[in-house]
Amino acid sequence: MNHPREIVLTLANVSDWPDFKQLLDEGKILADKTGRLRYPHGAPVGTLIFSGTAKDGSPRYKESAAEWFDSDSKKAEEFVWPT
C-alpha cells in the first residue's frame, strides 16, 4: 500500500488522528484562522512524517519538529496568531 510521506494536520483531517483530536478537544492544541493546528504558544503541530508500516499493515507516523519552537523562547513571546 502507498501511504503519504507527509501529512499536515488541519481541522479538516484531525479526526483521522484520534490522539491529536483528543488534544484539540482538550484545548491543548488550537486551530488558527487557516485551520492549521498549533500549540498554545504558537508553534505549529509538526507535519506527520511516515516512519514505516506496522505488522498489521497500518502506517506509522511521527511528528516532525522542523517548525517547533520552545514555549519560553523569544519567538513564542513575539508570535502573533494569524487573524
C-alpha positions in Angstrom: 0.0 0.0 0.0 1.2 3.5 -0.8 0.9 5.9 2.2 1.6 9.6 2.1 5.1 10.5 3.2 3.9 13.7 5.0 0.6 14.9 6.4 -0.1 18.4 7.7 -2.7 18.3 10.4 -5.6 20.7 10.0 -9.2 20.9 11.3 -10.2 19.1 8.1 -8.2 16.0 8.8 -7.6 15.9 12.6 -10.5 13.4 13.1 -8.3 10.8 11.3 -5.8 11.1 14.2 -7.5 10.3 17.5 -4.6 11.3 19.7 -4.5 14.8 18.1 -8.3 15.0 18.1 -8.3 14.5 21.8 -5.6 17.2 22.3 -7.8 19.6 20.2 -10.9 18.7 22.2 -9.0 19.3 25.5 -7.7 22.7 24.3 -4.1 21.6 24.3 -3.8 22.4 20.6 -5.8 25.1 18.8 -6.6 26.0 15.2 -5.5 29.2 13.6 -7.7 31.1 11.0 -6.3 28.9 8.2 -7.2 25.7 10.1 -3.6 24.8 10.8 -3.2 23.2 14.3 -0.9 24.9 16.7 0.2 24.6 20.3 -1.0 27.4 22.6 2.4 29.2 22.4 2.0 29.4 18.6 4.3 26.7 17.3 2.5 24.6 14.6 1.8 21.0 15.3 4.5 19.3 13.3 4.0 17.6 10.0 3.4 13.9 10.4 6.2 12.0 8.7 5.7 8.4 7.5 8.1 6.3 9.5 7.1 2.7 8.5 4.4 0.1 8.4 3.2 -1.9 11.4 2.9 -5.7 11.3 -0.8 -5.3 10.8 -0.2 -3.1 7.7 -1.2 0.2 9.3 1.0 3.2 8.6 3.1 4.7 11.4 3.8 8.4 11.5 5.9 10.6 13.8 5.5 14.3 14.4 8.3 16.4 12.8 9.9 19.0 14.9 11.1 21.1 11.9 8.8 24.1 12.8 8.8 23.6 16.6 9.9 26.3 19.0 10.2 26.5 22.7 7.2 27.9 24.6 9.6 30.1 26.7 11.6 31.4 23.7 11.6 34.9 22.2 9.9 33.5 19.1 7.0 32.3 21.3 6.8 35.6 23.1 6.7 37.5 19.8 4.4 35.1 18.0 1.2 36.7 16.7 -1.7 34.3 15.9 -2.9 34.6 12.3 -6.2 36.7 12.3 
